[in-house]
């Protein structure tokens, strides 16, 4: 498959592309890396890997993922400042893409802080309620983002994936014998990855 970055987009968009590809791979492979680091053992949830022998891997993955999300949000803030200094730059991209940038500055920072919060407050230690709050913010917040912020051409695909993500998480909480929380979270992370792939495909690449 041949692809190239569309030349009529800005240098900032090339940076966004790299960051969003990094987010895609981190989200997609967090469960696999934890599984391998834990001696090929599937835990009840991704959060449960905080108790594995090499628990630093858990903190490292979530720390890196959180900082990449925050960096992505910071880039959106930077673009907004560039627009204020150079109003004509807005004409380079479509209004839909710039709407995404304006919204992205907030949701990426919030999702990144939520990931870091998940790592800082383990599910089975003091202040564990904060762990669950951050987990809800990240997973359900991501579903809301996927449902509402997407390219119009991906409207129904995005909404379908967002609903599937929420349904899987809901089922696992109600009855984990049907679907364990680990697999529900894994599905949700893959769906988040698909979202960023669609974003990169629609905004930055030509296939």
C-alpha positions as CSV (number, residue, x, y, z in Angstrom):
1,X,0.0,0.0,0.0
2,X,1.4,3.3,-1.1
3,X,0.7,6.5,0.9
4,X,2.1,10.0,1.2
5,X,1.4,13.1,3.3
6,X,-0.8,15.5,1.4
7,X,1.3,18.4,0.3
8,X,-1.4,21.0,0.8
9,X,-1.4,20.6,4.5
10,X,0.9,22.4,7.0
11,X,4.1,21.3,8.8
12,X,2.1,21.1,12.0
13,X,-0.1,18.5,10.5
14,X,2.9,16.3,9.8
15,X,3.7,16.6,13.5
16,X,0.1,15.6,14.3
17,X,0.4,12.6,12.1
18,X,3.5,11.3,13.8
19,X,2.0,11.9,17.3
20,X,-1.3,10.2,16.4
21,X,0.5,7.2,14.9
22,X,2.4,6.9,18.2
23,X,-0.9,7.0,20.1
24,X,-2.3,4.4,17.8
25,X,0.5,1.9,18.4
26,X,0.7,2.5,22.2
27,X,-3.1,2.0,22.6
28,X,-3.2,-1.0,20.4
29,X,-0.2,-2.8,22.0
30,X,-0.6,-1.9,25.8
31,X,-2.5,-5.2,26.5
32,X,-0.1,-7.3,24.5
33,X,3.0,-5.8,26.1
34,X,1.6,-6.3,29.6
35,X,0.6,-9.9,28.7
36,X,4.1,-10.7,27.6
37,X,5.8,-8.9,30.5
38,X,3.6,-10.8,32.9
39,X,4.8,-14.2,31.7
40,X,1.9,-14.8,29.2
41,X,-0.7,-14.5,31.9
42,X,-4.1,-12.8,31.2
43,X,-5.2,-10.9,34.3
44,X,-8.8,-10.0,35.1
45,X,-8.2,-6.4,33.9
46,X,-5.5,-4.2,32.5
47,X,-5.3,-2.4,35.8
48,X,-4.5,-5.7,37.5
49,X,-1.1,-5.8,35.8
50,X,0.0,-3.2,38.3
51,X,0.7,-6.1,40.7
52,X,2.9,-8.1,38.3
53,X,6.5,-8.6,39.2
54,X,7.8,-6.1,36.7
55,X,5.1,-3.5,37.7
56,X,7.3,-0.7,36.4
57,X,6.2,-1.7,32.9
58,X,2.6,-0.9,33.7
59,X,3.6,2.6,35.0
60,X,5.9,3.2,32.1
61,X,3.3,2.3,29.4
62,X,0.6,4.4,31.0
63,X,3.0,7.3,31.7
64,X,4.2,7.3,28.1
65,X,0.7,7.0,26.7
66,X,-0.6,9.8,28.9
67,X,2.2,12.2,28.0
68,X,1.7,11.5,24.3
69,X,-1.9,12.4,24.6
70,X,-1.1,15.6,26.5
71,X,1.6,16.4,23.9
72,X,-1.0,16.0,21.2
73,X,-3.3,18.4,23.1
74,X,-0.5,20.9,23.5
75,X,0.1,20.9,19.8
76,X,-3.5,21.8,19.2
77,X,-3.0,24.8,21.6
78,X,0.1,25.7,19.6
79,X,-1.8,25.6,16.3
80,X,-4.5,27.9,17.8
81,X,-1.9,30.4,18.8
82,X,-0.4,30.3,15.3
83,X,-3.8,30.9,13.9
84,X,-4.2,34.0,16.0
85,X,-0.9,35.4,14.8
86,X,-1.6,34.3,11.1
87,X,-5.4,34.3,10.5
88,X,-4.9,33.4,6.8
89,X,-3.4,30.1,7.8
90,X,-6.9,28.8,8.5
91,X,-7.5,28.6,4.8
92,X,-5.0,25.8,4.4
93,X,-7.2,23.2,6.0
94,X,-10.9,22.6,5.8
95,X,-13.2,23.9,8.5
96,X,-13.9,20.4,9.7
97,X,-10.2,19.7,10.3
98,X,-9.8,23.0,12.2
99,X,-12.9,22.2,14.3
100,X,-11.1,19.0,15.3
101,X,-8.0,20.9,16.3
102,X,-10.0,23.3,18.5
103,X,-11.8,20.4,20.3
104,X,-8.6,18.3,20.4
105,X,-6.7,20.7,22.6
106,X,-9.1,19.8,25.4
107,X,-10.0,16.2,25.0
108,X,-6.4,15.0,24.4
109,X,-5.2,16.7,27.6
110,X,-8.0,15.3,29.7
111,X,-7.5,11.8,28.3
112,X,-3.8,12.0,28.9
113,X,-4.2,13.2,32.5
114,X,-6.7,10.3,33.0
115,X,-4.2,7.7,31.8
116,X,-1.6,9.1,34.2
117,X,-4.1,9.1,37.0
118,X,-4.8,5.4,36.3
119,X,-1.2,4.6,36.9
120,X,-0.7,6.9,39.9
121,X,-3.7,5.5,41.8
122,X,-3.8,1.7,41.5
123,X,-7.1,-0.1,41.7
124,X,-6.3,-1.9,45.0
125,X,-4.5,0.8,47.0
126,X,-5.5,3.9,49.0
127,X,-7.6,6.3,47.0
128,X,-8.6,3.5,44.6
129,X,-11.8,5.4,43.9
130,X,-9.7,7.9,41.9
131,X,-8.4,5.0,39.8
132,X,-11.9,4.1,38.8
133,X,-12.9,7.7,38.1
134,X,-9.8,8.2,35.8
135,X,-10.6,4.9,34.1
136,X,-14.2,6.0,33.4
137,X,-13.0,9.4,32.2
138,X,-10.5,7.7,29.8
139,X,-12.6,4.9,28.3
140,X,-16.0,6.5,28.2
141,X,-14.5,9.9,27.4
142,X,-12.7,8.3,24.4
143,X,-16.0,6.8,23.3
144,X,-17.7,10.2,23.5
145,X,-14.9,11.7,21.4
146,X,-15.1,8.9,18.8
147,X,-18.9,9.3,18.6
148,X,-19.0,13.0,18.1
149,X,-15.6,14.1,16.7
150,X,-14.8,12.5,13.4
151,X,-14.7,13.1,9.7
152,X,-18.2,13.2,8.2
153,X,-17.3,10.3,5.9
154,X,-16.6,8.1,8.9
155,X,-19.7,9.2,10.8
156,X,-21.4,5.8,11.1
157,X,-18.2,3.8,11.4
158,X,-17.1,6.0,14.3
159,X,-20.4,5.9,16.0
160,X,-20.7,2.1,15.6
161,X,-17.2,1.6,17.1
162,X,-18.0,4.0,20.0
163,X,-21.2,2.1,20.9
164,X,-19.4,-1.3,20.7
165,X,-16.7,0.1,23.0
166,X,-19.3,1.2,25.6
167,X,-21.3,-2.0,25.3
168,X,-18.3,-4.2,25.9
169,X,-17.2,-2.2,28.9
170,X,-20.8,-2.3,30.3
171,X,-21.2,-6.0,29.8
172,X,-17.9,-6.8,31.5
173,X,-18.9,-4.7,34.5
174,X,-22.3,-6.4,34.8
175,X,-21.1,-10.0,34.2
176,X,-17.4,-10.7,33.7
177,X,-18.2,-14.3,32.9
178,X,-19.5,-13.2,29.5
179,X,-16.6,-10.8,28.8
180,X,-13.8,-10.1,31.2
181,X,-12.8,-6.5,31.9
182,X,-9.4,-7.2,30.4
183,X,-10.9,-8.1,27.0
184,X,-13.4,-5.3,27.1
185,X,-10.6,-2.8,27.8
186,X,-8.5,-4.4,25.0
187,X,-11.4,-4.0,22.6
188,X,-11.8,-0.4,23.7
189,X,-8.1,0.4,23.2
190,X,-8.2,-1.2,19.7
191,X,-11.2,1.0,18.8
192,X,-9.4,4.1,20.0
193,X,-6.5,3.0,17.8
194,X,-8.9,2.6,14.8
195,X,-10.2,6.1,15.5
196,X,-6.8,7.6,15.2
197,X,-6.1,5.6,12.1
198,X,-9.2,7.0,10.5
199,X,-8.2,10.5,11.6
200,X,-4.8,10.2,10.0
201,X,-6.2,8.6,6.8
202,X,-8.8,11.3,6.3
203,X,-6.8,14.4,7.3
204,X,-3.2,13.7,6.5
205,X,-2.7,10.8,4.0
206,X,-3.4,9.8,0.5
207,X,-3.7,6.1,-0.1
